[in-house]
Amino acid sequence: MTEYFAGIDGGQSSTTAVVGDDGGKILGRGSAGPCDEIGEGAQSTRLRDALESALDRASRAAGLPADVRFRQIVAGVSGYEGRIYGQTPSLPASALSIVHDSEIAHAGALAGEPGAIVIAGTGSVAFAKDRAARAIVGGWGYVFGDEGGAFWMAREAVREAMRDTDAAEPSEFGALALERFSQPSLRHLARAFYAGEITRADLAAFSVDVMTSAQRGNASAARLLQTAAKELVSLASEAIARARLPADCKVAFVGGLLQSAALREQVMQRMRSALPAARIASPKFEAATGALLLAYRSCGNPAEPAP
């Protein structure tokens, strides 16, 4: 009788689920809204709804029966520290493991091998793992950290625009932000964010405009990309040191923000100077597939996910 497994990547902007059979074949994928619990209370259904919806959609895409029960589900959740603050998800599994999202990103990118990964999405975090040690660096959330991530980049650009406004100086960032969010002024923009009319994910998306501006030659945007690259490489360096990895360890950079060629170039330049012996690895799997791989391994199943 076929057994089924699932992996879920729960991020600050979206959630992705992947289901597979016991031979490693990926059968279906599904997506839902953000999953993190930053700022959420006991009545929040944010995590529960995202995990349940993504898995249900993946199961439907796979053509699985409505009463399917999974042998193992592994879910990686952004900022997870061993506790669910809102409503507990009800997932049809004999065993469910919820872990920090950096663990599934590492499993996906390096397929279980020792090394370090840096996630640059809405937020930022690094995870390094050897056979005897592991370390998480960063991932403190949008208020206290996440340097180099999309929200941080967007916030820094808007802050610079606000400082320019206070100094009665022109600001390309300001014009870009007002156009992006259809606001008459930066004060209206700030109020809309504080009121929840502009979400964290909405603001983080402004990082795309910032990176595009850098590619078009805007000096302020280019400097911001350089700073972002410095912060991301610093996360890698600290994680490698704390996990006592060798200088020539594998390092992978993952996350939506690094789809920008301009930022990737800055990161690679910084890596060559800061960690010259490190071996840059292309991610083997996405994070959700990394979670599926961990689901297999937790049951002693040697299967490797494949389309």
Secondary structure as UniProt FT lines:
FT   STRAND          4..10
FT   STRAND          15..21
FT   TURN            22..23
FT   STRAND          25..32
FT   TURN            38..39
FT   TURN            42..43
FT   HELIX           46..62
FT   TURN            66..67
FT   STRAND          72..77
FT   TURN            78..79
FT   STRAND          96..100
FT   HELIX           101..110
FT   TURN            111..112
FT   STRAND          115..120
FT   STRAND          124..129
FT   STRAND          134..138
FT   HELIX           141..144
FT   TURN            147..148
FT   HELIX           150..166
FT   TURN            167..168
FT   HELIX           172..181
FT   HELIX           186..194
FT   TURN            195..196
FT   HELIX           200..215
FT   TURN            216..217
FT   HELIX           219..242
FT   TURN            243..244
FT   TURN            247..248
FT   STRAND          250..254
FT   HELIX           256..259
FT   HELIX           261..274
FT   TURN            276..277
FT   STRAND          279..280
FT   HELIX           287..298
FT   TURN            299..300
//
